[in-house]
Amino acid sequence: MLILTCPACGVTAEETEFHAGGEAHLKRHGPGSSDDEFEQYLFMRANPKGVHFERWRHNNGCGKWFHVARDTVTLEVFGSYAAQTYEPTAEILSAIKERRPDWSQAD
C-alpha cells in the first residue's frame, strides 16, 4: 500500500484516498500538431523499472492534482509536489539521489 501526502492540503493517507492519473510531465500536443506527435502523446508512455514520476488526484479530500516520485519496484515514495511544476523539484531529485545514488534522470 502506498502512503501519499497531498502537497496542496498536507493530508497523508493511503493510496485509496487518491486516484492515479498516469505519467507526469507529458508534453501535450493540441490542435495543429502532427499525427505522429498526437500518437506519441496518446499512446507512448514510459514504463520504467525504478523511479517514475506520476500524476495523482486527492479524490477524497481537496480534489487537487499533484505529482509523486516513486519507485515502481519497491513502491517507495520519494515525495510529492504541485502539479503546476514542469519538472521535478530540486528537493525531490535530491531525495531520489540520496536513496538511489546511481539513478539519473532520463530526458
PyMOL commands that set and color helices and strands:
alter all, ss='L'
color gray80, all
select helices_A, chain A and resi 15-17+35-43+90-99
alter helices_A, ss='H'
color red, helices_A
select strands_A, chain A and resi 3-5+12-14+19-23+51-57+65-71+77-82
alter strands_A, ss='S'
color yellow, strands_A
deselect
rebuild
show_as cartoon
